[in-house]
Amino acid sequence: MPHESRKPMKNKKLKTPIPENISIIKYCWDACERFVFLGAISLGLLQIIALKYNDSVWSEFDEFLRTRSREIPSERTVKSVISRKLKIDYISFAPSGILRKIRKRYLQN
């Protein structure tokens, strides 16, 4: 795709895209839509978990908070609890060739 300026003029040189680039533009647009859609779904799931399982989330949360501002945990709190649980479950899988490589990489860092 052609290089564009960071401070474009107000559609002064607006042109229709080259026909060869239309499929690339559609592909990029679809990728952006999917990214936003998956982000909305994941945020909604975190909020549902925070509402339904707030006691379980707070009992598993062992990071530092100066004060708990409310009864319902934030999405970030739920994410940190779930990510830690998923890491523990992931490490307990039976190792195959690919899993050994992934473990080696993540356990080094």
Secondary structure, 3 states (H helix, E strand, C coil): CCCCCCCCCCCCCCCCCCHHHHHHHHHHHHHHHHHHHHHHHHHHHHHHHHHHCHHHHHHHCCCCCCCCCCCCCCHHHHHHHHHHHHHHHHHCCCCCHHHHHHHHHHHHC
